[in-house]
Amino acid sequence: MPIKMNEDTIKIAGLSLPLAARLFADGAEAGADRLLLLLLSLSVAYAWGANFARRDERAIGQGLIPYVLMFVVFLPSPVSLVSAGVAISFGSIFGREVFGGKPIMPPALIALAFALFSYPDGGFQVRHLLNQTPDPVFAAACVAGGAIYLWKGFLEWRVAAGALLGSALGSQLMIGSISWEQPLLGAYIAGVLFLAASTESAPRAASARWVQGLLVGVLVMVIRIADPDQPDGIIFAALLGCLFAPLLDRALMWRPLRG
């Protein structure tokens, strides 16, 4: 008899691969700090989930563990427990619980965006990214995890493909050539597959999904190349892409009224 896995189990399996790659790159001490951060974040997210569930007389809902795993995976290195706890709280409240435990966009994206704006020097993203060494191991782990997401329908492939095309276009416009190393830098692959291409926030129209991906890809290159500090850019780009999803649907699915 085949074993049926619920949505959370499949997402955890997909995210465990990039998490393992992060821990491998961290080394023993930093890896232990990341695992401690993971435990703290799980505790904070569960506390908020249980509190809202009790108040609203409902179940906590799926997605809590994948949300925290995704948040921890995106961190380039362990960060302050206090700032991470505040970011996780913000993402839990405004990304999950106020919607009855059913997010309209990835809660990890909201938590990470809050952390970047609130703690710009808190280590939540890499600075001077173009001086960093590409990490093909982490990128490959994200692709493998993304394949699991795609297989189970949690990933919109048109958004992901559009982001790659948009990055190639943005690189060509900004520096006159396509930079093939860009997807291997920072959290680019993770951001495209697990945040920008999430079916939770993708537009309904196929054409709008292509446009959303193109927007995300171009914006990442503009941020990375034009900003003197060269931040990662994928979180901000994915956030804008998710926010513009309803507008893209309205624009591309619009039909004039017939008199």
N, C-alpha and C positions, 0 to 999 in steps of 0.2 A: 504494500500500500504506500503510495507516494506521500512524502512529508510536506505539508503545507506550511509555508513560512509567511508570517504577517509582514506588513509594510515596514515596520521598524526593524525587524530582523534583517531584511534585505538591504535596507539603507545602512545599517550598522556594518554589514559585511562589505559594502562598497566603500565606506569611509575608513574601515580598519586598514586598508592597504596604504593610502596616503599617510595615515597616522603612524603606521609602522615605519614608513620611509622617513618621516620627521624624527621619530625616536632614534632611528639608525644614524641620521645625520647629527643629532644632538650630542650623542655620546652618553656616558653613564650619568654624570651629575646633572646636566641639563635635561636629559631624558627623565630623570626622577622628578625634577621640578615640573616638567610638563605633565607628568602623570598626577602629581599633586594638584596642579591647576585643574586637571580634568575632574578629579574627585570633588574639589571645591565647587567647580562650576555645576556639576551634576547635583550637588546638594542644594545650591542656591536655586537652580531652575526647578528642582522638584518641590522645594519649599513654596515657591510662588505658584506652581501648578496646583499643589494640594490646597493652598489657601483659596485660590479662585474657584477650584472645583467644589470645595466645601461650601463656599458662599453661594455659588450658583446651583448647587445640588446636581452636579454632573460628574462624569468621569474626567480624569486628568487629560485624557486624549493621547493619540499617538504623536510621535515626532519629537518627544522631549529629548531622548537620548541622542538621536541623530543630530538634533539642533546643537547640543553641547559638543558632540564630536566634531562637527563641522567648524564650530567656533575655534576649538583648540587646534585643529588641523591647519587653519589659515594663519596662525601666529608663526612668524618666522623664527621666533625664539621665545622661551618662557618670559612672561611679563609679571608685573606686580599683581599679587593676589587681590588686593583691594580694588584696583582699577578694573581688573577682569571681572570681579564680582559685581561691580556697579554696572558694567557693560552687559553682563549676562542678565542682570535684573531688568535693565531697560529693554533688552530684546525679548525677555520672557513676558513682560507686561504688555508692551506695545506691539510686539510681533506675534504673540500667541494668545494670551489670556483674555485680552479685551475683545477678541473675536471668538470667544467661546472655545479656545483651544484649537481652532482651525485657522491657520495663518493664511493671509492673502499674498504674502511673499515670504521668502525664507527668513525666519527669525534671526538666523546667524548673520544675515546681511545687515539687518537693522542693528544688531548688537555690535558688529564690527564697524559699521559706519559711525555709530555713536562713540565708540572708543577712539576712532581716528580723529573725530572732531573735538572730543573732550580731552584727549590725551595725545596730542600730536607728536610728542616726543616720548611716548610711553612704550615704544617698541612694538606697536601693533602692526607696523609695516616697515619694509626695508627702505632706507634712504640711499641715494646715489646708486640706484639699482643697476645702471649700465656698467658699473665697475665691479659688479658681483660675478661670481663664477656660475655658469649655467648648471642646473641640477637635473640631469636627465632621469635620475632614479626617482625623484619625487614626481616629475612629470609623467613617467611611465606608470607609476602607481596610481596617479589620478586618472589616467586613461583607462587602466584596468578597472578601477572603481566606477568610472563613468560608463564603461561597457555594461556593468551590472545594472546601473540606473537605467540605461537605454533599453536593456533587455526587458525590464519590468515596467517600463513606461513612465519613469520618473524624470526623464530628460528629453527635452525637445531638440532633436538633431538639427533642425533648420536654424535655430538660434545659434547653436555651437558652430555650425558651418559658416553662417553669416559673420560670426565674430572673427573667425580665422581669415575670411576674405576681407573684412573690414580692417583688420590689423595689417594685412599685406598692402591694402590701399593706403591706409594712414602712414605706414612706413615709407611707401613710395612718395607720397606727397611731402612728408616732412624732411626726409634725408635723401630722396632721389633714388633709393634702392630698397629692396625688400630685405629686412633683417630676419634671417631664419633662426637666430638665437632667441628672439623675443619670447616665444612660447615657453622656453626653458628657464626663463628668468622669473624670480619671485613666485607668486601664486597664480600666475596667468591661467594655466590649464585648469587648476582647481576652481578658480573664479568663473571661468567660462562654463565648465561642465556642471558644477554643483550650485552655482548661484544664478548666473545670467540665463542659463538654459533650463532652469527648474520649471517643471510644468505647473507649479503653484502660481507662478507670476507671468507665464508666457501669454502673449496675445492669442486670441482664438483663431484669427485668420492666418493661413499659411504665409501669405505675402507679408503680413505684419510681423511675423516671426523672423523672416529674412531681414526685414528692415531693422528690427530690434537688434539682431545680431550684428549687423553692419554698424549700427550706431555704437554699440559697446566696443567693437574692435577698433574703430577709428578713434574713439575717445581715449582708449587705453594708450594708443601710440602718441596721441597729442600730449597727454599728461606726462608720459615717460620721457619724451624727447624735448618738449618745450619747457618743462619745469627745471630750473637749475638744480634743485635738490633731487630730481629724478625719483619720485616715490613710485610705488608699485602701480597704483592707479586702477587696478582691477575692481576694487571694492566700490569706489566712487562711480566708475563706469557701469558696473552691474546695477548699482542702486538707481542711477538715472534710467537705465534701460527698463528696469521693472516699473518705475514710476510712469514712464511714457507708454507702457504697454496698452492701457485702456485708450489713450489718445490715438495711438497707431491703429488700433482696431476701429475706432470711430472714423478715422480718416480714410482707411483703406477698404472698409466695408460700407462706406456711405453710398447711398443711392438716392437720386433725386425723387421727390414725390411726383407721382403722375396725377395730372389734373383730370 
